[in-house]
Amino acid sequence: MSDNSEQRNRHKADHGQTAAVAMTEGSIAGSLIRFAVPLFLGQLLQQFYNMADAWVVGNFVDNNAFAAVSSGGNLTNLIIGFFNGIAIGGGVVISRYYGAEDEKNVQRAIHTNFLFGIFASIVATAIGLLLVPQILRLMNTPEEVLPNSLIYFRIYFAGVSTVVLYNICMAVMRALGDSLHPLYYLIISTLTNVVLDLLFVAVFHWGVGGAAIATVIAQGLSTVLCIVRMCRLKDYTRLDFRKLRFHRDMMLKVIRQGLPTGIQNSVISVGNLVVQTNINSFGAYAMSGHGAYSKVEGIVFLPITSMSMALPTFISQNLGAKKYGRAKKGAVFGILSGMILAELVGVAFFFGAPYALRFFVDSAEAIAYGTIHVRTVCLFFFLLAFSHCAAGVLRGCGKSFIPMITMLAFWCGVRIVYVTIALKIFPVFQTISWAYPLTWFLSSTVFLLFLLKSDWTKGLEA
């Protein structure tokens, strides 16, 4: 360990900041796993948090209400995904400066990111409230589902500022190597959400509106806890509202890193909305079955998601410290471990699909649709894992343009063209399901070629 690293660690200890971690020293596998485990637990809680609304509504209201709540992931990501992409870019910038031990620019980057989050939350709220009714109708949402969808998403977007600010705070904490405190706050907010869901839906009978209110309140609590934590730090990573300002040069770096991811998130959501529109055309049971699959996939794929989320921080910190060999070894370990885990998960999901789906829906028709989708896609999870982890590596080294172009081309463009044409030839539900492994294969092929043929550690600018 360098003298500067030892001095910085003593400085952190003296000021009580023990959660932030430099990932530039020690075992590569150990550094990634130690960082990824809290991410996994946090994402697991986040999934329980997201599932609470669907589970409570599905068990205490009816199938139409469940379809409304469970099928809206692409709609919410269409609007907030853009701003979350910018937050990811901000995290990459902070990680690079943190790895380089540049205290001044770490502080400038943190305050620029947080101020951006405040403006982004206002814009996301306005856009969501204005566009939700039109988007739901464009998605061919069945008439029996539409009233519940309108109620749920109007309330959700009225409080979407809590989601945007929470993601900004999370990106900052993770960029500094702190994946523990976000986990603690997720535990609190998840428990709050479950309790309020049961109170508002099962006891007060407020239906989908009650579930949306519970989500906003619980998310707001986690956001407040994150901000309080950031304001109480004692060293140069502390959030000070008096220092909030846009540093033009810093914001340009954040946008350069995050804009491709933001565009990617939003445009891919457009592609998924087209797919969802075709799913909706098969009726409420198809919506429920696919919605149940999405909830289960959100849990079983978490180990892989967590590794792909850990890789940008690890890669960016090590490149900031000019440890290129360590960055490459970490990329290889992260990608291979993600692919192996994904395939093990896929095999288990293939055989256990009907039982897993039954946790969310008890309709035989909905379970049948969900099982068709599971058994079409899950054995190809290793391709999905490779794409996610490779994209994480590239974002960590500042090459976010490559994942954007690749995923827009295949996960949006090809997916839309395939579904539009293939359904006319084979008008069955399984035709839609094949859109996913097809596009995962294409994106994985491009990522593999790029990683093998390019020296992606050179010529980087934070």
Secondary structure, 3 states (H helix, E strand, C coil): CCHHHHHHHHHHHHCCCCCCCCCCCCCHHHHHHHHHHHHHHHHHHHHHHHHHHHHHHHHHCCHHHHHHHHCCHHHHHHHHHHHHHHHHHHHHHHHHHHHCCCHHHHHHHHHHHHHHHHHHHHHHHHHHHHHHHHHHHHCCCCCCCHHHHHHHHHHHHHCCHHHHHHHHHHHHHHHCCCCHHHHHHHHHHHHHHHHHHHHHHHHCCCHHHHHHHHHHHHHHHHHHHHHHHHHHCCCCCCCCHHHCCCCHHHHHHHHHHHHHHHHHHHHHHHHHHHHHHHHHCCCHHHHHHHHHHHHHHHHHCHHHHHHHHHHHHHHHHHHHCCCHHHHHHHHHHHHHHHHHHHHHHHHHHHHHHHHHHCCCCCCHHHHHHHHHHHHHHHHHHHHHHHHHHHHHHHHHCCCCHHHHHHHHHHHHHHHHHHHHHHHHHCCCHHHHHCHHHHHHHHHHHHHHHHHHHCCCCCCCCC
